[in-house]
Amino acid sequence: MHNTRSRKSSSTEWLTGTPLPRRKAIMGFIGLGLGLGVFRLADYQIVEADKLRERADARRLLAQTLYAKRGTIYDRNGNVLTSSVECRNIAVNPQLVEDVDKTVSALVKATGIDKKTCRKLVESDGTWVYIKRQVDEDDVAALEKKNLPGVLFEQAMKRVYPYGNLASQVLGVVNVDNDGLTGLEKQYNKLLTGTNGTLVRERARDGSYIAGGAYKKVAAVDGVDIVTTLDVNIQRAAEDAFGGGCREDKGQERLGFGHRPHDW
């Protein structure tokens, strides 16, 4: 009898809906969870869509700078006083490096960079970290043949002076970004600089470029050449006479610049 009442009582409670508040609570939690899921999904799809798309593109697409060739500076006879030659910037994507020790060893050998500094760069965050800029093509070629995952190369330009320090005070110098800092390089910087271009390519997970993938190129516009009134032969003779271009005389500095007489 006792067991029968117990079963009947339970049946009555179920029929009268006594457990219903608990069921409502469970359903409420399920509904809340679904609601939060829908809200989060909407947040991803609408609110953060652009940000997530940018992150995906950053991993999938690689944008490189196509450096413009800086204008050449000539003497009056057409001799090149300074010009730009192609070289490469070496960088790494730490996220794609598979063997840190092997990569560091190869980079140190190719660039001469300090080993501790190189390791720190290889193990850093980000997807593009410069190891060394304006590296000669011959040094890059040996490294490139090793095909190391995560090691990247960027076409670049660097300034060369065929006559060494000849008329260096007049010509001036540029920085690593090829911006004129002194002399004619600074005075005619806008004319000489040109406009850099861009190259965007799609890459796979291992960093290799995908054939037939996304590709967009904006060509660089080279700088303008200029011709000076300097004469290399006269300039060299003048600098030799002054002992290398300048000398101290009673606390004062004298500079010699070689022009033909009718230039004055």
C-alpha positions as CSV (number, residue, x, y, z in Angstrom):
1,M,0.0,0.0,0.0
2,H,2.8,2.4,0.9
3,N,4.5,1.8,-2.4
4,T,1.3,2.2,-4.3
5,R,0.6,5.6,-2.7
6,S,4.1,6.7,-3.4
7,R,3.8,5.8,-7.1
8,K,0.3,7.4,-7.3
9,S,1.6,10.5,-5.5
10,S,4.5,10.8,-8.0
11,S,2.1,10.3,-10.9
12,T,-0.2,13.0,-9.5
13,E,2.7,15.4,-9.1
14,W,3.8,14.8,-12.7
15,L,0.2,15.2,-13.9
16,T,-0.4,18.4,-11.9
17,G,2.8,19.9,-13.1
18,T,4.7,20.2,-9.9
19,P,8.1,19.7,-11.6
20,L,7.2,22.3,-14.2
21,P,9.1,25.2,-12.6
22,R,12.3,23.1,-12.9
23,R,11.6,22.3,-16.5
24,K,11.0,26.0,-17.2
25,A,14.4,26.8,-15.6
26,I,16.2,24.3,-17.8
27,M,14.4,25.5,-20.9
28,G,15.2,29.0,-19.9
29,F,19.0,28.2,-19.6
30,I,18.9,26.5,-23.0
31,G,17.1,29.5,-24.5
32,L,19.6,31.9,-22.9
33,G,22.5,29.9,-24.3
34,L,21.0,29.9,-27.7
35,G,20.4,33.6,-27.5
36,L,24.0,34.3,-26.5
37,G,25.1,32.0,-29.4
38,V,23.0,33.9,-31.9
39,F,24.2,37.2,-30.5
40,R,27.9,36.2,-30.7
41,L,27.3,34.9,-34.2
42,A,25.7,38.2,-35.2
43,D,28.7,40.0,-33.6
44,Y,31.1,38.0,-35.7
45,Q,29.1,38.3,-38.9
46,I,28.1,41.9,-38.7
47,V,29.9,44.0,-36.0
48,E,33.4,42.4,-36.3
49,A,33.2,41.3,-39.9
50,D,35.6,43.9,-41.3
51,K,38.1,43.3,-38.5
52,L,38.1,39.6,-39.0
53,R,38.3,40.0,-42.7
54,E,41.4,42.2,-42.3
55,R,43.0,39.6,-40.0
56,A,42.3,36.8,-42.5
57,D,43.7,38.9,-45.4
58,A,46.8,39.7,-43.3
59,R,47.6,36.0,-43.0
60,R,46.6,35.2,-46.6
61,L,47.9,38.2,-48.5
62,L,51.4,39.7,-48.5
63,A,51.9,43.3,-49.5
64,Q,55.4,44.3,-50.6
65,T,56.8,47.7,-51.4
66,L,58.2,48.1,-54.9
67,Y,60.9,50.7,-54.4
68,A,61.4,53.4,-57.0
69,K,64.9,53.9,-58.4
70,R,66.3,57.1,-57.1
71,G,67.5,59.5,-59.8
72,T,71.2,59.4,-60.9
73,I,73.4,62.4,-60.4
74,Y,75.9,63.0,-63.2
75,D,78.9,65.4,-63.6
76,R,79.0,67.8,-66.5
77,N,80.6,65.1,-68.8
78,G,78.0,62.4,-68.1
79,N,80.1,60.5,-65.5
80,V,78.0,58.9,-62.8
81,L,78.6,60.5,-59.4
82,T,76.0,58.5,-57.6
83,S,73.2,56.1,-58.6
84,S,70.9,53.4,-57.2
85,V,71.3,49.7,-57.6
86,E,69.0,46.8,-56.8
87,C,69.4,44.9,-53.6
88,R,67.2,43.0,-51.2
89,N,65.8,43.4,-47.7
90,I,65.8,40.2,-45.7
91,A,62.9,39.7,-43.2
92,V,61.2,36.8,-41.4
93,N,57.7,35.8,-40.6
94,P,58.2,34.2,-37.1
95,Q,54.8,32.4,-37.3
96,L,56.1,30.4,-40.3
97,V,59.6,29.5,-39.0
98,E,59.9,25.8,-38.4
99,D,63.5,25.4,-37.2
100,V,64.7,28.4,-35.2
101,D,68.3,27.2,-34.8
102,K,68.7,26.4,-38.5
103,T,67.1,29.7,-39.5
104,V,69.2,31.8,-37.2
105,S,72.4,30.2,-38.3
106,A,71.6,30.8,-41.9
107,L,70.6,34.4,-41.4
108,V,73.7,35.2,-39.3
109,K,76.0,33.7,-42.0
110,A,74.2,35.7,-44.8
111,T,73.9,39.1,-43.0
112,G,76.6,39.1,-40.3
113,I,74.0,40.2,-37.8
114,D,74.6,39.4,-34.1
115,K,73.4,35.9,-33.2
116,K,71.5,36.9,-30.1
117,T,69.8,39.8,-31.9
118,C,68.9,37.6,-34.8
119,R,67.3,35.0,-32.5
120,K,65.3,37.6,-30.7
121,L,63.9,38.8,-34.0
122,V,63.1,35.3,-35.3
123,E,61.2,34.5,-32.1
124,S,59.4,37.8,-32.0
125,D,55.7,38.4,-32.7
126,G,54.3,39.7,-35.9
127,T,54.3,38.4,-39.5
128,W,57.0,40.7,-41.0
129,V,60.2,41.5,-39.1
130,Y,63.3,42.9,-40.8
131,I,66.5,41.1,-40.2
132,K,68.7,43.3,-42.4
133,R,68.0,45.8,-45.2
134,Q,69.9,46.6,-48.4
135,V,71.7,43.3,-48.6
136,D,73.8,42.6,-51.8
137,E,72.2,40.3,-54.3
138,D,75.1,37.8,-54.1
139,D,74.6,37.4,-50.4
140,V,70.9,37.0,-50.8
141,A,71.2,34.4,-53.5
142,A,73.0,31.9,-51.3
143,L,70.4,32.3,-48.5
144,E,67.5,32.1,-50.9
145,K,68.7,28.7,-52.2
146,K,68.2,27.2,-48.7
147,N,64.4,27.8,-49.1
148,L,63.9,28.3,-45.3
149,P,60.2,28.5,-44.2
150,G,59.5,31.9,-42.8
151,V,62.5,33.7,-44.4
152,L,61.2,36.5,-46.7
153,F,62.8,38.7,-49.3
154,E,61.9,42.2,-50.5
155,Q,63.2,44.0,-53.5
156,A,65.0,47.3,-52.5
157,M,67.4,50.0,-53.7
158,K,70.6,51.4,-52.3
159,R,72.8,54.3,-53.2
160,V,76.3,53.7,-54.5
161,Y,79.1,56.2,-55.2
162,P,81.5,55.1,-58.0
163,Y,84.1,57.7,-57.0
164,G,84.0,57.0,-53.3
165,N,84.3,60.2,-51.2
166,L,84.9,62.4,-54.2
167,A,82.8,65.6,-53.8
168,S,81.0,63.9,-50.9
169,Q,80.3,67.3,-49.2
170,V,78.5,68.4,-52.3
171,L,76.6,65.2,-53.2
172,G,75.6,64.5,-49.6
173,V,74.1,61.2,-48.3
174,V,70.8,59.4,-48.0
175,N,69.4,57.2,-45.1
176,V,68.3,53.6,-45.3
177,D,64.9,54.7,-46.7
178,N,66.8,56.6,-49.5
179,D,65.7,60.0,-48.3
180,G,68.3,62.7,-48.8
181,L,69.9,64.0,-45.6
182,T,72.6,66.4,-46.8
183,G,74.0,68.1,-49.9
184,L,72.4,67.7,-53.4
185,E,70.7,64.5,-52.2
186,K,68.7,66.7,-49.7
187,Q,68.3,69.8,-51.9
188,Y,66.8,67.8,-54.8
189,N,65.2,65.0,-52.7
190,K,61.7,65.4,-54.1
191,L,63.0,65.4,-57.7
192,L,65.3,62.4,-57.1
193,T,63.0,60.3,-55.0
194,G,60.2,59.1,-57.3
195,T,57.2,57.2,-56.1
196,N,57.2,53.7,-54.6
197,G,54.8,51.1,-55.9
198,T,53.1,48.0,-54.2
199,L,52.7,44.3,-54.9
200,V,50.1,42.2,-53.2
201,R,50.2,38.4,-53.6
202,E,48.3,35.5,-52.1
203,R,50.3,33.0,-50.1
204,A,49.8,29.5,-48.7
205,R,50.2,28.4,-45.1
206,D,53.9,27.6,-45.6
207,G,54.5,31.1,-46.9
208,S,54.9,30.2,-50.6
209,Y,53.0,32.1,-53.2
210,I,49.9,30.6,-54.8
211,A,50.0,30.4,-58.6
212,G,47.0,32.0,-60.0
213,G,46.1,33.5,-56.5
214,A,45.2,37.1,-55.7
215,Y,47.6,39.5,-57.4
216,K,47.7,43.3,-57.6
217,K,50.6,45.4,-58.7
218,V,51.1,49.2,-58.7
219,A,54.3,50.0,-60.6
220,A,56.9,52.3,-59.1
221,V,57.8,55.6,-60.8
222,D,61.5,56.2,-60.8
223,G,63.1,59.5,-59.8
224,V,64.5,62.1,-62.1
225,D,68.2,62.2,-63.1
226,I,70.1,65.5,-62.7
227,V,73.3,66.8,-64.2
228,T,75.6,69.0,-62.2
229,T,78.4,71.4,-63.3
230,L,81.0,69.4,-61.4
231,D,83.9,67.9,-63.4
232,V,85.2,64.7,-61.9
233,N,88.8,65.3,-63.1
234,I,89.0,68.9,-61.9
235,Q,87.3,67.9,-58.6
236,R,89.8,65.1,-58.0
237,A,92.7,67.4,-58.7
238,A,91.3,70.1,-56.4
239,E,90.8,67.5,-53.6
240,D,94.2,66.1,-54.0
241,A,95.7,69.6,-53.8
242,F,93.7,70.3,-50.6
243,G,94.7,66.9,-49.1
244,G,91.4,64.9,-49.7
245,G,88.9,67.7,-50.2
246,C,89.5,69.8,-47.1
247,R,92.2,70.7,-44.7
248,E,92.5,72.7,-41.5
249,D,94.3,76.0,-41.7
250,K,94.6,78.1,-38.5
251,G,91.4,76.6,-37.1
252,Q,89.4,77.1,-40.3
253,E,88.2,74.6,-42.8
254,R,88.7,75.0,-46.6
255,L,86.7,73.1,-49.2
256,G,87.6,72.7,-52.9
257,F,85.0,72.1,-55.6
258,G,86.1,71.5,-59.2
259,H,84.2,73.5,-61.9
260,R,85.4,74.7,-65.3
261,P,86.3,78.4,-65.4
262,H,83.3,79.5,-67.5
263,D,80.9,78.0,-64.9
264,W,81.6,81.0,-62.8
